Amino acid sequence: MSSPPDVILLDRGNNTTCSVNLHGATIVSWRVNNQEQLFVSKQAVFDGKKAIRGGVPFIFPQFGAWHLGPQHGFARTSTWTLESPPERLESGDVEAMFSLTDSEHTRSMWNFP
């Protein structure tokens, strides 16, 4: 099964997968025994401009409204970097490492690089 280049697939085997969109580091799919466990709206737009509607978003630095930036923070609408590709551990689990780098834009809201 192939994924778009902006979606990272973690495959544990036995029809168990997790898909992470680099836009917001949002988990957009979690399948166990090939059955989807998460809701992603049919109205979700994957254009990299808005937060993805559904899945598991990464909220930082503030949940809800805040006076310094967008509702639920900037992490869920930022482009993340895959630092370490999916790797199977001895336990059989799979892990990957993602990062979000500070920028002028993020420092204008959260000046703690």
N, CA, C and O atoms as a printed pandas DataFrame, in Angstrom:
     atom_number atom_name residue_name chain_id  residue_number  x_coord  y_coord  z_coord
0              1         N          MET        A               1    0.848   -1.164    0.000
1              2        CA          MET        A               1    0.000    0.000    0.000
2              3         C          MET        A               1    0.898    1.232    0.000
3              4         O          MET        A               1    1.782    1.344    0.849
4              5         N          SER        A               2    0.691    2.154   -0.931
5              6        CA          SER        A               2    1.517    3.356   -0.996
6              7         C          SER        A               2    0.733    4.542   -0.453
7              8         O          SER        A               2   -0.497    4.561   -0.484
8              9         N          SER        A               3    1.465    5.522    0.042
9             10        CA          SER        A               3    0.875    6.724    0.611
10            11         C          SER        A               3    1.386    7.926   -0.153
11            12         O          SER        A               3    2.458    7.867   -0.757
12            13         N          PRO        A               4    0.627    9.032   -0.137
13            14        CA          PRO        A               4    1.152   10.266   -0.725
14            15         C          PRO        A               4    2.450   10.643   -0.012
15            16         O          PRO        A               4    2.658   10.233    1.130
16            17         N          PRO        A               5    3.331   11.419   -0.662
17            18        CA          PRO        A               5    4.626   11.738   -0.058
18            19         C          PRO        A               5    4.528   12.525    1.247
19            20         O          PRO        A               5    5.468   12.507    2.042
20            21         N          ASP        A               6    3.413   13.213    1.486
21            22        CA          ASP        A               6    3.267   13.974    2.725
22            23         C          ASP        A               6    2.597   13.172    3.833
23            24         O          ASP        A               6    2.290   13.717    4.893
24            25         N          VAL        A               7    2.367   11.876    3.597
25            26        CA          VAL        A               7    1.783   10.991    4.601
26            27         C          VAL        A               7    2.787    9.879    4.894
27            28         O          VAL        A               7    3.253    9.191    3.986
28            29         N          ILE        A               8    3.111    9.716    6.165
29            30        CA          ILE        A               8    4.068    8.698    6.589
30            31         C          ILE        A               8    3.283    7.507    7.125
31            32         O          ILE        A               8    2.450    7.649    8.020
32            33         N          LEU        A               9    3.558    6.338    6.569
33            34        CA          LEU        A               9    2.858    5.117    6.964
34            35         C          LEU        A               9    3.729    4.315    7.923
35            36         O          LEU        A               9    4.864    3.964    7.601
36            37         N          LEU        A              10    3.194    4.032    9.087
37            38        CA          LEU        A              10    3.834    3.141   10.047
38            39         C          LEU        A              10    3.065    1.828    9.978
39            40         O          LEU        A              10    1.876    1.789   10.294
40            41         N          ASP        A              11    3.724    0.768    9.573
41            42        CA          ASP        A              11    3.072   -0.528    9.348
42            43         C          ASP        A              11    3.615   -1.541   10.344
43            44         O          ASP        A              11    4.784   -1.923   10.285
44            45         N          ARG        A              12    2.763   -1.967   11.251
45            46        CA          ARG        A              12    3.156   -2.919   12.292
46            47         C          ARG        A              12    2.993   -4.358   11.821
47            48         O          ARG        A              12    3.418   -5.287   12.508
48            49         N          GLY        A              13    2.386   -4.547   10.669
49            50        CA          GLY        A              13    2.078   -5.895   10.203
50            51         C          GLY        A              13    0.716   -6.326   10.719
51            52         O          GLY        A              13    0.083   -5.606   11.491
52            53         N          ASN        A              14    0.266   -7.491   10.297
53            54        CA          ASN        A              14   -1.042   -8.009   10.719
54            55         C          ASN        A              14   -2.164   -7.002   10.485
55            56         O          ASN        A              14   -3.087   -6.894   11.291
56            57         N          ASN        A              15   -2.078   -6.264    9.371
57            58        CA          ASN        A              15   -3.111   -5.289    8.999
58            59         C          ASN        A              15   -3.312   -4.203   10.053
59            60         O          ASN        A              15   -4.432   -3.742   10.274
60            61         N          THR        A              16   -2.222   -3.798   10.700
61            62        CA          THR        A              16   -2.269   -2.729   11.691
62            63         C          THR        A              16   -1.328   -1.617   11.239
63            64         O          THR        A              16   -0.116   -1.814   11.157
64            65         N          THR        A              17   -1.899   -0.443   10.944
65            66        CA          THR        A              17   -1.121    0.676   10.424
66            67         C          THR        A              17   -1.545    1.988   11.080
67            68         O          THR        A              17   -2.626    2.103   11.658
68            69         N          CYS        A              18   -0.665    2.954   10.969
69            70        CA          CYS        A              18   -0.938    4.316   11.408
70            71         C          CYS        A              18   -0.381    5.242   10.334
71            72         O          CYS        A              18    0.754    5.061    9.894
72            73         N          SER        A              19   -1.159    6.226    9.909
73            74        CA          SER        A              19   -0.718    7.180    8.892
74            75         C          SER        A              19   -0.683    8.574    9.496
75            76         O          SER        A              19   -1.657    9.033   10.093
76            77         N          VAL        A              20    0.462    9.244    9.330
77            78        CA          VAL        A              20    0.661   10.583    9.882
78            79         C          VAL        A              20    0.896   11.552    8.734
79            80         O          VAL        A              20    1.829   11.379    7.950
80            81         N          ASN        A              21    0.044   12.577    8.634
81            82        CA          ASN        A              21    0.210   13.609    7.621
82            83         C          ASN        A              21    1.214   14.630    8.149
83            84         O          ASN        A              21    1.091   15.090    9.285
84            85         N          LEU        A              22    2.198   14.984    7.340
85            86        CA          LEU        A              22    3.204   15.953    7.778
86            87         C          LEU        A              22    2.604   17.333    8.015
87            88         O          LEU        A              22    3.201   18.150    8.717
88            89         N          HIS        A              23    1.436   17.608    7.443
89            90        CA          HIS        A              23    0.740   18.862    7.729
90            91         C          HIS        A              23    0.116   18.723    9.114
91            92         O          HIS        A              23   -0.903   18.052    9.280
92            93         N          GLY        A              24    0.722   19.348   10.084
93            94        CA          GLY        A              24    0.215   19.305   11.445
94            95         C          GLY        A              24    0.609   18.064   12.224
95            96         O          GLY        A              24    0.212   17.919   13.380
96            97         N          ALA        A              25    1.379   17.167   11.627
97            98        CA          ALA        A              25    1.713   15.879   12.263
98            99         C          ALA        A              25    0.434   15.197   12.738
99           100         O          ALA        A              25    0.397   14.588   13.807
100          101         N          THR        A              26   -0.600   15.311   11.930
101          102        CA          THR        A              26   -1.912   14.783   12.279
102          103         C          THR        A              26   -2.006   13.302   11.933
103          104         O          THR        A              26   -1.702   12.896   10.811
104          105         N          ILE        A              27   -2.428   12.501   12.903
105          106        CA          ILE        A              27   -2.686   11.086   12.628
106          107         C          ILE        A              27   -4.007   11.030   11.871
107          108         O          ILE        A              27   -5.059   11.349   12.424
108          109         N          VAL        A              28   -3.950   10.625   10.613
109          110        CA          VAL        A              28   -5.147   10.624    9.769
110          111         C          VAL        A              28   -5.735    9.231    9.586
111          112         O          VAL        A              28   -6.819    9.080    9.022
112          113         N          SER        A              29   -5.028    8.219   10.059
113          114        CA          SER        A              29   -5.555    6.861    9.974
114          115         C          SER        A              29   -4.882    5.992   11.023
115          116         O          SER        A              29   -3.678    6.089   11.261
116          117         N          TRP        A              30   -5.680    5.149   11.636
117          118        CA          TRP        A              30   -5.169    4.110   12.535
118          119         C          TRP        A              30   -6.040    2.895   12.283
119          120         O          TRP        A              30   -7.218    2.870   12.638
120          121         N          ARG        A              31   -5.450    1.901   11.671
121          122        CA          ARG        A              31   -6.190    0.702   11.287
122          123         C          ARG        A              31   -5.695   -0.489   12.097
123          124         O          ARG        A              31   -4.493   -0.744   12.175
124          125         N          VAL        A              32   -6.637   -1.215   12.699
125          126        CA          VAL        A              32   -6.353   -2.443   13.434
126          127         C          VAL        A              32   -7.177   -3.537   12.781
127          128         O          VAL        A              32   -8.389   -3.396   12.614
128          129         N          ASN        A              33   -6.513   -4.635   12.407
129          130        CA          ASN        A              33   -7.185   -5.695   11.645
130          131         C          ASN        A              33   -7.875   -5.112   10.418
131          132         O          ASN        A              33   -8.962   -5.537   10.027
132          133         N          ASN        A              34   -7.212   -4.129    9.826
133          134        CA          ASN        A              34   -7.662   -3.446    8.617
134          135         C          ASN        A              34   -8.978   -2.683    8.799
135          136         O          ASN        A              34   -9.640   -2.359    7.813
136          137         N          GLN        A              35   -9.361   -2.393   10.034
137          138        CA          GLN        A              35  -10.570   -1.607   10.293
138          139         C          GLN        A              35  -10.155   -0.247   10.847
139          140         O          GLN        A              35   -9.406   -0.159   11.819
140          141         N          GLU        A              36  -10.652    0.805   10.215
141          142        CA          GLU        A              36  -10.322    2.172   10.620
142          143         C          GLU        A              36  -10.862    2.447   12.018
143          144         O          GLU        A              36  -12.009    2.124   12.329
144          145         N          GLN        A              37  -10.023    3.047   12.853
145          146        CA          GLN        A              37  -10.385    3.359   14.232
146          147         C          GLN        A              37  -10.663    4.851   14.445
147          148         O          GLN        A              37  -11.211    5.233   15.479
148          149         N          LEU        A              38  -10.294    5.691   13.480
149          150        CA          LEU        A              38  -10.429    7.137   13.629
150          151         C          LEU        A              38  -11.431    7.716   12.645
151          152         O          LEU        A              38  -11.703    7.142   11.591
152          153         N          PHE        A              39  -11.971    8.865   13.019
153          154        CA          PHE        A              39  -12.859    9.602   12.128
154          155         C          PHE        A              39  -12.079   10.719   11.454
155          156         O          PHE        A              39  -11.416   11.515   12.119
156          157         N          VAL        A              40  -12.161   10.774   10.147
157          158        CA          VAL        A              40  -11.695   11.919    9.367
158          159         C          VAL        A              40  -12.869   12.311    8.483
159          160         O          VAL        A              40  -13.384   11.488    7.727
160          161         N          SER        A              41  -13.287   13.556    8.574
161          162        CA          SER        A              41  -14.456   14.027    7.842
162          163         C          SER        A              41  -14.283   13.874    6.335
163          164         O          SER        A              41  -13.187   14.043    5.801
164          165         N          LYS        A              42  -15.363   13.556    5.673
165          166        CA          LYS        A              42  -15.350   13.532    4.203
166          167         C          LYS        A              42  -15.121   14.935    3.656
167          168         O          LYS        A              42  -14.746   15.102    2.495
168          169         N          GLN        A              43  -15.347   15.942    4.495
169          170        CA          GLN        A              43  -15.126   17.334    4.099
170          171         C          GLN        A              43  -13.700   17.802    4.399
171          172         O          GLN        A              43  -13.360   18.958    4.147
172          173         N          ALA        A              44  -12.872   16.915    4.931
173          174        CA          ALA        A              44  -11.480   17.286    5.229
174          175         C          ALA        A              44  -10.772   17.677    3.938
175          176         O          ALA        A              44  -10.920   17.030    2.902
176          177         N          VAL        A              45  -10.006   18.744    4.031
177          178        CA          VAL        A              45   -9.232   19.233    2.893
178          179         C          VAL        A              45   -7.757   19.026    3.227
179          180         O          VAL        A              45   -7.299   19.392    4.309
180          181         N          PHE        A              46   -7.029   18.445    2.298
181          182        CA          PHE        A              46   -5.618   18.134    2.509
182          183         C          PHE        A              46   -4.746   19.035    1.634
183          184         O          PHE        A              46   -3.893   18.553    0.888
184          185         N          ASP        A              47   -4.970   20.354    1.734
185          186        CA          ASP        A              47   -4.233   21.292    0.884
186          187         C          ASP        A              47   -3.085   21.984    1.615
187          188         O          ASP        A              47   -2.387   22.811    1.027
188          189         N          GLY        A              48   -2.884   21.657    2.883
189          190        CA          GLY        A              48   -1.795   22.261    3.638
190          191         C          GLY        A              48   -2.063   23.679    4.103
191          192         O          GLY        A              48   -1.153   24.348    4.591
192          193         N          LYS        A              49   -3.298   24.151    3.960
193          194        CA          LYS        A              49   -3.618   25.525    4.349
194          195         C          LYS        A              49   -4.348   25.592    5.686
195          196         O          LYS        A              49   -4.112   26.499    6.484
196          197         N          LYS        A              50   -5.234   24.631    5.925
197          198        CA          LYS        A              50   -6.025   24.605    7.149
198          199         C          LYS        A              50   -5.744   23.316    7.898
199          200         O          LYS        A              50   -5.170   22.373    7.355
200          201         N          ALA        A              51   -6.162   23.296    9.158
201          202        CA          ALA        A              51   -6.042   22.065    9.932
202          203         C          ALA        A              51   -6.905   20.982    9.286
203          204         O          ALA        A              51   -7.947   21.273    8.699
204          205         N          ILE        A              52   -6.466   19.752    9.402
205          206        CA          ILE        A              52   -7.214   18.617    8.859
206          207         C          ILE        A              52   -8.413   18.363    9.759
207          208         O          ILE        A              52   -8.288   18.348   10.983
208          209         N          ARG        A              53   -9.554   18.166    9.159
209          210        CA          ARG        A              53  -10.795   17.983    9.903
210          211         C          ARG        A              53  -10.945   16.512   10.301
211          212         O          ARG        A              53  -11.425   15.692    9.519
212          213         N          GLY        A              54  -10.531   16.199   11.512
213          214        CA          GLY        A              54  -10.615   14.832   12.016
214          215         C          GLY        A              54   -9.245   14.278   12.323
215          216         O          GLY        A              54   -8.241   14.990   12.279
216          217         N          GLY        A              55   -9.218   12.998   12.632
217          218        CA          GLY        A              55   -7.966   12.370   13.006
218          219         C          GLY        A              55   -7.549   12.806   14.401
219          220         O          GLY        A              55   -8.380   13.205   15.216
220          221         N          VAL        A              56   -6.247   12.725   14.665
221          222        CA          VAL        A              56   -5.696   13.136   15.957
222          223         C          VAL        A              56   -4.721   14.278   15.692
223          224         O          VAL        A              56   -3.604   14.042   15.231
224          225         N          PRO        A              57   -5.133   15.522   15.980
225          226        CA          PRO        A              57   -4.261   16.666   15.721
226          227         C          PRO        A              57   -3.228   16.841   16.826
227          228         O          PRO        A              57   -3.419   16.381   17.952
228          229         N          PHE        A              58   -2.148   17.502   16.493
229          230        CA          PHE        A              58   -1.118   17.860   17.467
230          231         C          PHE        A              58   -1.388   19.305   17.865
231          232         O          PHE        A              58   -1.188   20.218   17.063
232          233         N          ILE        A              59   -1.838   19.518   19.092
233          234        CA          ILE        A              59   -2.205   20.851   19.568
234          235         C          ILE        A              59   -1.039   21.438   20.366
235          236         O          ILE        A              59   -0.600   20.854   21.357
236          237         N          PHE        A              60   -0.545   22.595   19.928
237          238        CA          PHE        A              60    0.535   23.280   20.642
238          239         C          PHE        A              60    0.588   24.724   20.178
239          240         O          PHE        A              60    0.426   24.975   18.983
240          241         N          PRO        A              61    0.802   25.661   21.041
241          242        CA          PRO        A              61    1.031   25.566   22.467
242          243         C          PRO        A              61   -0.224   25.752   23.312
243          244         O          PRO        A              61   -0.135   25.729   24.539
244          245         N          GLN        A              62   -1.371   25.933   22.706
245          246        CA          GLN        A              62   -2.576   26.269   23.458
246          247         C          GLN        A              62   -3.775   25.551   22.878
247          248         O          GLN        A              62   -3.999   25.593   21.668
248          249         N          PHE        A              63   -4.551   24.892   23.726
249          250        CA          PHE        A              63   -5.810   24.309   23.276
250          251         C          PHE        A              63   -6.887   25.373   23.426
251          252         O          PHE        A              63   -6.994   26.008   24.475
252          253         N          GLY        A              64   -7.683   25.568   22.382
253          254        CA          GLY        A              64   -8.727   26.581   22.413
254          255         C          GLY        A              64   -8.204   27.922   21.924
255          256         O          GLY        A              64   -7.124   28.023   21.343
256          257         N          ALA        A              65   -8.998   28.934   22.177
257          258        CA          ALA        A              65   -8.641   30.285   21.729
258          259         C          ALA        A              65   -7.517   30.841   22.606
259          260         O          ALA        A              65   -7.451   30.570   23.805
260          261         N          TRP        A              66   -6.637   31.624   21.979
261          262        CA          TRP        A              66   -5.605   32.339   22.724
262          263         C          TRP        A              66   -5.285   33.622   21.988
263          264         O          TRP        A              66   -5.472   33.716   20.775
264          265         N          HIS        A              67   -4.805   34.602   22.720
265          266        CA          HIS        A              67   -4.635   35.940   22.145
266          267         C          HIS        A              67   -3.392   36.088   21.271
267          268         O          HIS        A              67   -3.265   37.098   20.579
268          269         N          LEU        A              68   -2.481   35.134   21.274
269          270        CA          LEU        A              68   -1.238   35.285   20.513
270          271         C          LEU        A              68   -1.244   34.631   19.139
271          272         O          LEU        A              68   -0.363   34.905   18.324
272          273         N          GLY        A              69   -2.212   33.781   18.870
273          274        CA          GLY        A              69   -2.197   33.075   17.589
274          275         C          GLY        A              69   -3.506   32.358   17.314
275          276         O          GLY        A              69   -4.511   32.619   17.974
276          277         N          PRO        A              70   -3.499   31.453   16.339
277          278        CA          PRO        A              70   -4.730   30.784   15.929
278          279         C          PRO        A              70   -5.262   29.829   16.999
279          280         O          PRO        A              70   -4.514   29.329   17.840
280          281         N          GLN        A              71   -6.553   29.595   16.943
281          282        CA          GLN        A              71   -7.181   28.653   17.865
282          283         C          GLN        A              71   -6.465   27.307   17.803
283          284         O          GLN        A              71   -6.157   26.811   16.720
284          285         N          HIS        A              72   -6.207   26.732   18.944
285          286        CA          HIS        A              72   -5.510   25.444   19.105
286          287         C          HIS        A              72   -4.035   25.526   18.710
287          288         O          HIS        A              72   -3.393   24.493   18.526
288          289         N          GLY        A              73   -3.493   26.726   18.577
289          290        CA          GLY        A              73   -2.067   26.891   18.323
290          291         C          GLY        A              73   -1.669   26.746   16.866
291          292         O          GLY        A              73   -2.513   26.621   15.979
292          293         N          PHE        A              74   -0.368   26.765   16.643
293          294        CA          PHE        A              74    0.167   26.755   15.278
294          295         C          PHE        A              74    0.687   25.392   14.837
295          296         O          PHE        A              74    0.894   25.185   13.641
296          297         N          ALA        A              75    0.903   24.467   15.746
297          298        CA          ALA        A              75    1.513   23.178   15.381
298          299         C          ALA        A              75    0.638   22.379   14.422
299          300         O          ALA        A              75    1.156   21.699   13.536
300          301         N          ARG        A              76   -0.678   22.452   14.584
301          302        CA          ARG        A              76   -1.568   21.624   13.757
302          303         C          ARG        A              76   -1.722   22.149   12.329
303          304         O          ARG        A              76   -2.289   21.469   11.473
304          305         N          THR        A              77   -1.216   23.363   12.074
305          306        CA          THR        A              77   -1.278   23.898   10.709
306          307         C          THR        A              77    0.117   24.141   10.136
307          308         O          THR        A              77    0.261   24.783    9.096
308          309         N          SER        A              78    1.128   23.634   10.807
309          310        CA          SER        A              78    2.512   23.782   10.342
310          311         C          SER        A              78    2.972   22.503    9.650
311          312         O          SER        A              78    2.438   21.421    9.894
312          313         N          THR        A              79    3.963   22.645    8.791
313          314        CA          THR        A              79    4.541   21.475    8.132
314          315         C          THR        A              79    5.655   20.918    9.001
315          316         O          THR        A              79    6.606   21.620    9.345
316          317         N          TRP        A              80    5.524   19.658    9.347
317          318        CA          TRP        A              80    6.490   18.955   10.180
318          319         C          TRP        A              80    7.496   18.232    9.297
319          320         O          TRP        A              80    7.256   18.015    8.110
320          321         N          THR        A              81    8.620   17.863    9.890
321          322        CA          THR        A              81    9.682   17.133    9.198
322          323         C          THR        A              81    9.788   15.728    9.778
323          324         O          THR        A              81    9.725   15.538   10.993
324          325         N          LEU        A              82    9.948   14.759    8.905
325          326        CA          LEU        A              82   10.210   13.395    9.352
326          327         C          LEU        A              82   11.701   13.306    9.663
327          328         O          LEU        A              82   12.526   13.339    8.751
328          329         N          GLU        A              83   12.049   13.194   10.931
329          330        CA          GLU        A              83   13.451   13.140   11.355
330          331         C          GLU        A              83   14.008   11.723   11.290
331          332         O          GLU        A              83   15.167   11.514   10.930
332          333         N          SER        A              84   13.183   10.768   11.637
333          334        CA          SER        A              84   13.613    9.374   11.664
334          335         C          SER        A              84   12.486    8.539   11.065
335          336         O          SER        A              84   11.378    8.531   11.603
336          337         N          PRO        A              85   12.745    7.835    9.962
337          338        CA          PRO        A              85   11.672    7.098    9.290
338          339         C          PRO        A              85   11.151    5.945   10.148
339          340         O          PRO        A              85   11.809    5.532   11.104
340          341         N          PRO        A              86    9.979    5.431    9.809
341          342        CA          PRO        A              86    9.412    4.323   10.578
342          343         C          PRO        A              86   10.410    3.178   10.731
343          344         O          PRO        A              86   11.061    2.757    9.774
344          345         N          GLU        A              87   10.508    2.692   11.962
345          346        CA          GLU        A              87   11.438    1.614   12.285
346          347         C          GLU        A              87   10.740    0.634   13.221
347          348         O          GLU        A              87   10.093    1.033   14.189
348          349         N          ARG        A              88   10.882   -0.647   12.919
349          350        CA          ARG        A              88   10.285   -1.676   13.776
350          351         C          ARG        A              88   11.213   -1.945   14.959
351          352         O          ARG        A              88   12.416   -2.146   14.793
352          353         N          LEU        A              89   10.629   -1.945   16.150
353          354        CA          LEU        A              89   11.375   -2.205   17.375
354          355         C          LEU        A              89   11.358   -3.700   17.692
355          356         O          LEU        A              89   10.604   -4.458   17.083
356          357         N          GLU        A              90   12.189   -4.121   18.643
357          358        CA          GLU        A              90   12.219   -5.532   19.034
358          359         C          GLU        A              90   10.857   -6.019   19.500
359          360         O          GLU        A              90   10.518   -7.188   19.319
360          361         N          SER        A              91   10.077   -5.131   20.098
361          362        CA          SER        A              91    8.746   -5.490   20.599
362          363         C          SER        A              91    7.754   -5.743   19.469
363          364         O          SER        A              91    6.679   -6.299   19.693
364          365         N          GLY        A              92    8.120   -5.331   18.249
365          366        CA          GLY        A              92    7.203   -5.433   17.121
366          367         C          GLY        A              92    6.500   -4.125   16.827
367          368         O          GLY        A              92    5.918   -3.952   15.755
368          369         N          ASP        A              93    6.552   -3.192   17.788
369          370        CA          ASP        A              93    5.963   -1.877   17.564
370          371         C          ASP        A              93    6.784   -1.127   16.522
371          372         O          ASP        A              93    7.909   -1.510   16.202
372          373         N          VAL        A              94    6.204   -0.061   16.003
373          374        CA          VAL        A              94    6.881    0.764   15.002
374          375         C          VAL        A              94    6.900    2.198   15.519
375          376         O          VAL        A              94    5.913    2.684   16.071
376          377         N          GLU        A              95    8.031    2.867   15.334
377          378        CA          GLU        A              95    8.112    4.266   15.743
378          379         C          GLU        A              95    8.745    5.091   14.635
379          380         O          GLU        A              95    9.491    4.582   13.799
380          381         N          ALA        A              96    8.425    6.382   14.653
381          382        CA          ALA        A              96    9.035    7.357   13.756
382          383         C          ALA        A              96    9.180    8.635   14.572
383          384         O          ALA        A              96    8.468    8.833   15.556
384          385         N          MET        A              97   10.101    9.499   14.163
385          386        CA          MET        A              97   10.300   10.749   14.890
386          387         C          MET        A              97   10.033   11.927   13.956
387          388         O          MET        A              97   10.545   11.986   12.838
388          389         N          PHE        A              98    9.221   12.859   14.442
389          390        CA          PHE        A              98    8.850   14.051   13.690
390          391         C          PHE        A              98    9.329   15.274   14.460
391          392         O          PHE        A              98    9.455   15.233   15.684
392          393         N          SER        A              99    9.597   16.366   13.741
393          394        CA          SER        A              99    9.993   17.599   14.423
394          395         C          SER        A              99    9.340   18.798   13.753
395          396         O          SER        A              99    8.984   18.776   12.574
396          397         N          LEU        A             100    9.200   19.835   14.552
397          398        CA          LEU        A             100    8.707   21.121   14.071
398          399         C          LEU        A             100    9.751   22.154   14.463
399          400         O          LEU        A             100   10.057   22.315   15.645
400          401         N          THR        A             101   10.295   22.850   13.484
401          402        CA          THR        A             101   11.349   23.826   13.721
402          403         C          THR        A             101   10.748   25.212   13.898
403          404         O          THR        A             101    9.816   25.591   13.189
404          405         N          ASP        A             102   11.286   25.959   14.844
405          406        CA          ASP        A             102   10.780   27.317   15.036
406          407         C          ASP        A             102   11.179   28.193   13.855
407          408         O          ASP        A             102   12.139   27.912   13.137
408          409         N          SER        A             103   10.418   29.251   13.683
409          410        CA          SER        A             103   10.631   30.185   12.577
410          411         C          SER        A             103   10.213   31.576   13.054
411          412         O          SER        A             103    9.724   31.734   14.173
412          413         N          GLU        A             104   10.406   32.572   12.208
413          414        CA          GLU        A             104    9.924   33.916   12.555
414          415         C          GLU        A             104    8.435   33.878   12.854
415          416         O          GLU        A             104    7.961   34.507   13.800
416          417         N          HIS        A             105    7.706   33.130   12.034
417          418        CA          HIS        A             105    6.251   33.028   12.210
418          419         C          HIS        A             105    5.904   32.427   13.577
419          420         O          HIS        A             105    5.073   32.981   14.297
420          421         N          THR        A             106    6.525   31.313   13.937
421          422        CA          THR        A             106    6.197   30.689   15.227
422          423         C          THR        A             106    6.698   31.544   16.392
423          424         O          THR        A             106    6.025   31.643   17.418
424          425         N          ARG        A             107    7.870   32.160   16.242
425          426        CA          ARG        A             107    8.393   33.012   17.320
426          427         C          ARG        A             107    7.531   34.253   17.541
427          428         O          ARG        A             107    7.524   34.807   18.640
428          429         N          SER        A             108    6.808   34.694   16.518
429          430        CA          SER        A             108    5.917   35.842   16.707
430          431         C          SER        A             108    4.772   35.496   17.663
431          432         O          SER        A             108    4.151   36.388   18.242
432          433         N          MET        A             109    4.497   34.201   17.824
433          434        CA          MET        A             109    3.430   33.759   18.722
434          435         C          MET        A             109    3.973   33.101   19.985
435          436         O          MET        A             109    3.350   33.167   21.045
436          437         N          TRP        A             110    5.134   32.466   19.867
437          438        CA          TRP        A             110    5.690   31.653   20.953
438          439         C          TRP        A             110    7.204   31.791   20.879
439          440         O          TRP        A             110    7.872   31.009   20.202
440          441         N          ASN        A             111    7.743   32.786   21.576
441          442        CA          ASN        A             111    9.166   33.108   21.449
442          443         C          ASN        A             111   10.021   32.304   22.436
443          444         O          ASN        A             111   10.702   32.863   23.295
444          445         N          PHE        A             112    9.965   30.997   22.289
445          446        CA          PHE        A             112   10.749   30.086   23.122
446          447         C          PHE        A             112   11.377   29.039   22.214
447          448         O          PHE        A             112   10.939   27.888   22.214
448          449         N          PRO        A             113   12.425   29.420   21.415
449          450        CA          PRO        A             113   13.002   28.473   20.449
450          451         C          PRO        A             113   13.670   27.274   21.107
451          452         O          PRO        A             113   14.194   26.402   20.414
